[in-house]
Structures are given as structure tokens and as C-alpha cells.
């Protein structure tokens, strides 16, 4: 199964009174709107795990270039400067990710 992984890091606050969590909430909602989520599924056990902070994954059949464009638009909705890294993969392995309880 094809997966696209994106990492988004938000940079400096836009004002001294801004709470960073608010900007990340905007980012999480914008990423979910384009079907990038903060969880990954173990295809053997069907269990879900939380990705590390700033990591998102989609299982959509899109190119890395299209994914980058979508993620940049989502990140720009935060009103902050950002860095984005996008890659595709067919196999993932992990350790010590937090299991999402049903």
C-alpha cells in the first residue's frame, strides 16, 4: 500500500501573545481536510498508532509533488513560516509509538 509521509514544522510566532498550540490546531485541521493524519496503522494487527509530533501520513494515490503542494497550502493557513518534507513509501516500521486505544 502506497503511503505519503509529510513533516511540517512551524517557525516563529507571529506575535508575542500567540499561543503555539492554536497554530498547530489550525495545521492539524488543515491537514485532516486533505486526508493527512497523525496516525499510522499496523496492517498485520490493524491497530493504530500516533505518529511523532509534526508527522502526517496519507494513503491516497497522489504524487509526492501534488502532496507537497497540498501540504504547503495547509501549512500556509497557520499564518506562520514553515518547513515541509514529503516522501513516499511502501513499507514502514516503527518502535515505541503510542497505541491509540479504541
C-alpha positions in Angstrom: 0.0 0.0 0.0 1.4 3.4 -1.0 1.9 5.9 1.7 2.9 9.5 1.6 4.6 10.9 4.8 4.8 14.6 5.4 6.7 16.5 8.1 5.6 20.1 8.8 7.5 22.4 11.2 6.0 25.8 12.0 8.5 28.6 12.7 8.5 31.8 14.7 5.3 33.1 16.3 3.6 36.0 14.5 3.1 37.9 17.8 4.2 37.8 21.4 0.8 36.9 22.6 0.1 34.0 20.3 -0.2 30.5 21.8 1.7 28.0 19.6 -1.0 25.3 20.3 -3.5 27.4 18.4 -1.4 27.4 15.2 -0.8 23.7 15.4 -4.6 23.1 15.8 -5.1 25.1 12.6 -2.4 22.9 10.9 -3.9 19.6 12.2 -7.4 20.6 10.9 -6.0 21.8 7.5 -4.0 18.6 7.2 -7.0 16.4 8.1 -9.1 18.3 5.4 -6.6 17.0 2.8 -6.6 13.5 4.4 -3.2 13.7 6.1 -3.5 12.2 9.6 -1.3 11.9 12.6 -1.7 8.1 12.9 -0.4 5.0 11.2 -1.9 1.6 11.0 -0.1 -1.7 11.6 -1.5 -3.7 8.6 -0.9 -7.0 10.3 -2.7 -6.3 13.6 -5.0 -3.5 12.3 -4.0 -1.4 15.3 -3.4 2.4 15.0 -0.5 4.3 16.5 0.2 8.0 17.0 2.9 9.4 14.7 5.6 11.6 16.3 4.8 15.3 16.5 4.8 17.2 13.2 4.4 13.9 11.2 1.4 13.2 9.0 0.5 10.3 6.6 -2.0 9.7 3.8 -2.8 6.6 2.0 -4.1 8.4 -1.1 -2.8 7.7 -4.5 -1.2 11.0 -5.3 2.3 12.1 -6.4 4.9 13.5 -4.0 4.7 16.8 -5.9 1.0 17.0 -5.5 1.2 16.1 -1.9 3.9 18.8 -1.3 1.6 21.4 -3.0 -1.4 20.4 -0.8 0.7 20.3 2.4 2.2 23.8 1.6 -1.3 25.2 1.2 -2.4 23.6 4.5 0.7 24.9 6.3 0.2 28.4 4.9 -3.2 28.5 6.7 -1.4 28.9 10.0 -0.1 32.3 9.1 3.4 31.2 10.1 6.6 30.4 8.2 7.1 26.7 7.8 9.3 23.9 6.5 7.8 20.8 4.8 9.3 17.5 3.9 7.3 14.9 1.9 8.3 11.4 0.8 6.6 8.2 -0.3 7.0 4.7 0.9 5.5 1.3 0.6 6.8 -0.2 3.8 7.0 1.3 7.3 8.4 0.0 10.6 8.4 1.7 14.0 9.0 1.2 17.6 7.7 2.9 20.8 4.8 4.7 19.1 1.8 5.2 21.4 -1.0 2.8 20.6 -4.4 4.5 20.0 -7.0 2.9 22.2 -10.4 2.2 20.8 
